[in-house]
Amino acid sequence: MTLRELAEASGTSASRLSEYENGKRDPGVDTLLRILAATDHTVRLVDATDSDFANWHLTGRILPALLDLSNAITDAVAKDNFG
């Protein structure tokens, strides 16, 4: 999926997505959910006091971290299912 395709699918501009991707800003919750839905990703809420998640409020870290985590899980499941 290209940046323009993701922008169209998520109702967000390509320039704004680029800012998220490059860690210049974080999306709001509604935008984040639209981006995740457009990429067939899901999100699971966790205890914010968990040390692994405690500093995700820092600008530019939320979306890349969530997408990296989702991709890692997808890769692990594919590896388990398909060797």
Contacts in CASP RR format, 6 or more apart in sequence:
PFRMAT RR
TARGET T0000
AUTHOR 0000-0000-0000
METHOD contacts of the structure
MODEL  1
MTLRELAEASGTSASRLSEYENGKRDPGVDTLLRILAATDHTVRLVDATD
SDFANWHLTGRILPALLDLSNAITDAVAKDNFG
1 9 0 8 1.000
1 38 0 8 1.000
1 39 0 8 1.000
3 14 0 8 1.000
3 17 0 8 1.000
3 18 0 8 1.000
3 21 0 8 1.000
4 14 0 8 1.000
6 12 0 8 1.000
6 14 0 8 1.000
6 17 0 8 1.000
6 35 0 8 1.000
6 38 0 8 1.000
6 39 0 8 1.000
7 13 0 8 1.000
7 14 0 8 1.000
7 16 0 8 1.000
7 17 0 8 1.000
9 38 0 8 1.000
10 17 0 8 1.000
10 31 0 8 1.000
10 34 0 8 1.000
10 35 0 8 1.000
10 37 0 8 1.000
10 38 0 8 1.000
11 34 0 8 1.000
12 27 0 8 1.000
12 31 0 8 1.000
12 34 0 8 1.000
12 35 0 8 1.000
16 25 0 8 1.000
16 27 0 8 1.000
17 35 0 8 1.000
19 25 0 8 1.000
20 26 0 8 1.000
20 27 0 8 1.000
20 35 0 8 1.000
20 60 0 8 1.000
20 63 0 8 1.000
20 64 0 8 1.000
21 63 0 8 1.000
21 64 0 8 1.000
23 59 0 8 1.000
23 60 0 8 1.000
23 61 0 8 1.000
23 63 0 8 1.000
23 64 0 8 1.000
24 59 0 8 1.000
24 60 0 8 1.000
25 59 0 8 1.000
25 60 0 8 1.000
26 59 0 8 1.000
26 60 0 8 1.000
26 61 0 8 1.000
26 62 0 8 1.000
26 63 0 8 1.000
27 35 0 8 1.000
27 62 0 8 1.000
27 63 0 8 1.000
32 43 0 8 1.000
32 62 0 8 1.000
32 63 0 8 1.000
32 66 0 8 1.000
33 43 0 8 1.000
35 63 0 8 1.000
36 42 0 8 1.000
36 43 0 8 1.000
36 66 0 8 1.000
36 70 0 8 1.000
39 67 0 8 1.000
41 66 0 8 1.000
41 67 0 8 1.000
41 70 0 8 1.000
42 70 0 8 1.000
43 66 0 8 1.000
46 53 0 8 1.000
47 53 0 8 1.000
48 54 0 8 1.000
55 61 0 8 1.000
56 62 0 8 1.000
56 65 0 8 1.000
END
